[in-house]
């Protein structure tokens, strides 16, 4: 994964009111932590950070931060807070990383291809949209591409079926379902209900005639 780079300034003013003023001036409050060092409150240019996010499929990405007073740091974007209504950026958490120390991340799952079951009228259900994994920073990818083209109706892909490489240690249950294809059950059940409703008045009428 290609690293992105940002300039980060240290900030001393804390509190929600100072954070609001910071965002009004086009800066995003954040914090850098990890590597057994004291957390550092920072501010970065909001527009620059947004541009980096727009060019990546996932918000879990590696970045190079030029931190005021410390120089270049490798960090992982651990958490990005958005406004619940406007989706504007509110805060970002960055974690210091070392090249030789594994990191735990949630990596997105992207299903590829059209399954045989869907071609026959089945429904593809993506149960897992991301998967927790551990890897070295240099092996981090934005997403895992999973081929579902061979799935027929009734088939499923489990975590144990994934072939992602020895560099990834998956941190989820191997029996967990990633994706499955089911038949058009909803339509069949609806047709059965309509048939049953249509047949019921006839039965009642026959009983009345017998009386």
N, C-alpha and C positions, 0 to 999 in steps of 0.2 A: 504494500500500500504506500502510495506516495505521501510524504509528510507535507503538511501545510505549516505556515509560519505566521506568527502574530507578534506584535509588540505589546507587552503587558507592563503597566505602571503599578507600583505599589500604592495602596491607599490606606489612610489612617482613620478617616471618618467612617463610622459605622452607623447602623440604624436605617429604618425604612425610608425616612424623609430624605436622608442623604443619597440613598440608592435611587429614589425617584428623581432627584435633581440630576444625578449622574446620567440616568437614562434620557432625560430631556435634552441633555447636551450631546447625545449621540454615543455615550459610552455604556458598556455593559459591566455591571459588578460581578465579581467572581471570587473564587478561592482556589489556591493551589495547596495540596496536601500530599502526604505520603513520604516514603523513604525515611521514616523515623525523624522527620524534621517538623518544626512548628508550622502550622498552616499560615499561609500568606494571603492576605486580602489584596485583590488586584482589580484593575479596570482595563478593559480592552475596547477597541473600536467596534461598535455594534455592527456597522455595515460590513466591515471586513470579515467579521466572524460569520455573518449571515451568508456572505458569498461563498465561504468555505463549506458551510453546511449544504448549500444548494448544489454543490458539485459532488456531493457524496450521498450514497443511498442510505447510510446509517449515521446516527449521531455518535456512535461509539467509534471514534477515529483517533489516530495518532496525530500529534501536532508538535511542531517546534515552536516554543515560546521564547522570545527574547525578553527576559525578565530584568527589569530595572535593578541594577546593582549586583546581579548574579550572572548575567550572560545567558547563553542559550541552554534551554532545558527541554528534554523530551517528556511530553505529558500525554495522558490519555483523557479524552473527554468522557468523564464519568457520568455526568448528569446535566441536562439542559432544562431549565424551568421556563415554561411558556405561560402567557396570560390565558386563562381559561376561555375567554370570549374572543379576544383579538388575535391570539396566538403570537403576540409580540414576545420577544425574548426578555426575560426578567433576570436570570442569574445563571451562571455556569460553574460547575465543579470540575476541576482539573486535577488529575493524579500524577505525581512524578513517577517515572518508570525507569528501569534499568534494562539494558539490552539483554542481559543474561538471566533475568528474573521473570518467571512466568506470570501472566496476568489473567484474571478471570473476567470474561466479557460475555454479553449477550449478542450473538451474531444472527442477523436476519436470515430467514429461509425463503428462497425464491423458487417456486415450482416452475419447471420448464416442460414445454410440450403439451399436446392434447392427448389425454388418455383414451385407450380403446373403449373403456366403459362409458365415457362421456359421449363418444361418437355413437354409441348404441342407446343413448338417452339417459344415461346415468348422471349422477350429480357428484362432482368432486368437492370434497370437504377438506380444507386445509386446517388441521387442528392446531398445529404449532406454527407460529409466525416468526419465532426466534428460538434459539437454543443456547443454553449456557455452556460455555466451553473455556478451557484453560490452554494457553499457548504462550510462546515467547512473543514479545512485541513485533519482531521482524516477520513473524508468520501470520499476523492478524490480517484477516480479509473482511470486506464489507458485508459479504453475504455468501451463503452456500447455495449453489444451484442444484436442485434435485430434479432428476428426470422422472416424470410420471407417465410418460407416453405408453408404457406397457401395462399400466394398471387396468384391469377389467372390473366389471361390476362385482362387488364383494371383496375386492383386494384392498390391502392396506400396506403402507410403508411404516415400519417401526424404526425407532432410533437405532436398534441393532442392525438394521439393513443399510444404514448410511456408511458410505466409504469416503471419509473425509481426509484421510491421511494420518500417519502416526504422530504428526506434530500437534494434533488436537486431542485433548482429553475432554470428553463430553461429561458434563456434570449433571446429567438427568437420567431418569430411569430408562434402561435399555428397551423395556417393553412398551414405553409410551408411543402412541400413534402420532406420526407426523402428518399423514394425509391418507384419505380413504375415498373409495368410490362406492356410492350406494345406488340402488335402483330408484326409479321414479315412484317411490312409495306414496308420496303425498297425493299424486294424481290418482293412483289406484284406490287409495282409501276414500278419496272424495267420490269416486265413481260408485264404490260399494255403498257409501252412505246415501247417495242419491237413489240407488236401486232399492235399498231397504226402506227409505221414506216413501217411495212410490208404491211399494208392495203392501205397506201397512194398512191403508184405507180399504183395500180389497178384502183383507182378512176380516176387518171389523164389519164390513158390509155383509159378508157371507154369514157371519154369526147372527146379525140382525134378521136376515132373511129366514134363517132357520127358526128363530123365535116366532 
